[in-house]
């Protein structure tokens, strides 16, 4: 079961296989605080793949490592907001 320590645990689903990610996300529900989907998964499956994983009830950490000029990063973040990610990675300098 999830820890009451306040620490949040997200499991990395480092695969490009949408079915495998969806199944694993469903299996670990109740044991972790969410799942991480990275750039490889997103590139292979797009927003539809993220939505399939999100439908398992798991919060999604969308780890796309947005890094570009500020206006472009802002646009990219706005573009993924309909996917309702719990966390988004943004690199800033």
Buried (B, 14 or more C-beta within 10 A) or exposed (E): EEEEEEEBEBBEBEBBBBEEBBBBBEEBEEEBBBBBBBEEBBEEBEEEBBBBBBEBEBBBBBBBEBEEEEEEBEEBBEEBEEBEBBEBBBEEE
